[in-house]
Amino acid sequence: MRPWVLMRHFEIPFTEKLVRFDAFGINSTFKQTILPINPDGAVPILVDDDLIVTDSLAIAEYLAEQHPELHLWPKGRKARAKARSLVAKMHSGFSNIRHYFTMNIEADLPEIGQLVLRDQPKVKEELVFLDSTLTTLLTQSKGDYLFGQFSIADAFYAPMCMRINTFALPTSPQLANYVETMLQTKGVKEWISDALIEEDFVVEDYHEPYRLVRTDHLRTK
């Protein structure tokens, strides 16, 4: 989602190839399609002529170098450093939130959000840290996004905004407003639209034991 949203927002042209997560075994269609391109067998992958770039952060950095005029990172030196630190935290952290709150755009699971926060203190700790960190940035921001204008940092926190929305997680008013802003942001809005059209839901393929059916809508506050 992250590089896709980034490229759509800044109108960097690309051709998308969707590969369904049918399974993750070595003989699955997904792995057989991806392995010839990326030996690690993972997505996203950006192919630019004879160059193959893997991993969402590496792709974002490559795009920032290719398009310096678009200012994918914030313009100020200190702001860029803060943004990179924030992205690094998102890239390698929040493991408990990721595990218990799987990202699924069409889901509406507020009751699961309540149960997880009740039973999993580590998730609650991460959510409190996330809320405090983003709220501080939003309070200082001179715009609608984490560093004023939309940047790589916002693209990286887009999936987290989706989780907050899906599971109706309690946040500060500033963070709640930011989530609503993100839901209406160009690239994110287009990703949501495409996800709702996809109509692809197979219970056994995902770590969502509490889900039996698609909900076919996106919850809004």
N, C-alpha and C positions, 0 to 999 in steps of 0.2 A: 504493500500500500504506500509506503513512504516515498520511494523514488517516483512512483506513478503520480501521486498527488503533487509532488514537487514539480515534475515536468509539465503536468497539466496547468498548474497555477501560473507558471512562468511562460507558458505557451512554447515550450521546447518540443518540436515535433518528434514523434517516434511512432513506430509500428508495434502494436501489442500482439503478443502471442500468448493466449491463455492455455495453460496446461492443468487439467483437472487433477485434484488431489484424490485419485482413486484409491491409492494405498501407498505405502512407503517401503515395501519390500523390494529387493533388487530386481525382481522380474515384473514389477508393476509398470503400467503404461507411463506413469509419471517418471519413475526412475529411468526407464529406457529412453524416454524423450530427453531428459535433462543431462544424463551422464555423458553423452558425447560432447556436450557443450561445456559443462562444468563437472569435473571429476569428483567434486564434493557432493554432487547430487542434490543441490539446494537452489532455491530461488530467493531473491530476484537475480536476474542476469541481464546486463546491458551489453549488447553487441554493437560496436561502432566500427564498421569496416572490418579490419582483421584483429581488432582489439576486443577482448572479452573481459568485462569488469563484473566481479561478483561481490555480494554483500551490499546491503543498503547504504551503509555509511561510506564505503569506498565509491559507490556510484554517485552519491551526493557530492563528495569531494571532487570527483572527476568532472561532474557537471559544473561545479563552481569554478574550476580552472578553465573549462571550455567556454564559459559564458561569464566572464568577470563583469561585463556591463550590466548584468541582471542583479548583481548583489544578492546572491543566494544566501550568503552569510550576512549578518548585520554589518553596517558600514564602519562603525567605530572599532578600534583595536581592542579595547576592554570589553566591549559588547560581544565581539567575535569570540574572545577567550571564554566569556561566560556561556555563550551559546554552545561552544564546542564542549565545555564541561558538562553542560546540561544534556547534550546529545549523547555523550559518552556514558552518562549515568543511565539514560534510557536504553542505550544499546546493550549494556551489560548487566543492568540491575532490574529491580522490581520483579524478581523471579516468582515470588509468591502470588502477586497480583496476576501475572501472566498465567500461572498454573491454574489457579482457581477461577479466574474470570477470563475464559477463552473469548477471543474476539469473534463475534458473529453479527454482522450488520442487521440482519432481519430479526434477530432475537429480541424478546421483551421479557426480562427475567428479574424484576425487582425483588421477588420473594427469595430468589437464590442469593441475591446480593445481601439481604438481611441475614440469612442463615450463615453464609460464609463469614461475614463480619462478626457474628456472634460466636462462632466456633473456632475461628482461625486468627489468633492474636497477631501473628506475623503479618498477615494480610492487612489488618487494621493499622499496624505500625507503618507499613509501607505507604498506605493510603494517607495517613496523617503527614508523613514526610513529603509525599508528592504534593498534597494540598498546600502545605506551608511553603514549599519551594516555588511552586507556580504562582501562588497568590502574591508572594513577595515581588516576583518579577512583574506580574500584571499590575500591581499597585504602582510600581515605578515606571511602567511602560507609558510612552507617549503615543499610544495607538491602540488598536484592537487586539494586537498579537503580543507574543511574549517579549519581543524586542522592538515593538512599534509596528514595523511592517512585517508581512509574512516572510518567513525565512525557513531554512533547513530545520531549525529547532521546532517550528510549528508542525512541519511535515512529520517529524519524528514522534511528536506527541499526539498526532491524529489518531492512531490506534488506541491510545490510552483514553482519549476523549470518547471513542466509540464504546469502550468498556464502561466508562462512567455512565454513559447514557443507557446502555443495554441493561445494566444491573441496578440502575437508579441509585448510585453510590452517593452518600451525603458529602457535600463539599461546601467550601465557603461561597458566598454570593459571587465573588469575583471569578472564581473558577467555574461556577455554574454558568455565568454569562459567557465566559470564554468557550466553554463547550458548545453553547448555542451558536456563538459566532462561527466556530469551526464547522458546525453542521451546515452552515449556509455559505461557507467559503468555496470558491470555484472548484478546485480539484477534489476536495472532500465531498462536496455535493454530487459531483459527477460519479465518484466512486460508489457512493451510497445508491445512486440511481441504478448503476450497472449491477450492483450486488442484489438489489431487490428484483431485478428482471431475471437474474440467473436461475432461480428456482431449482437449486441443487442442494439437496439435503439427504444425507445417508447417515443414520445414527451410528453405525458401527465404525465409521471412518474417523470419528472425532471423539475427543475426550469430553463428552457432554452426556454423562450417564443420566442426568436429570431431565433430558429433553427427549420427547417422543415424536413431536411434529414441528413443522415450520410454523412460525407465527404470522408470516406474510405482512408484517408492518414494522415500522420503525417508531419506537416510543419517543414522544416529545414531551417536554415539561411545560 
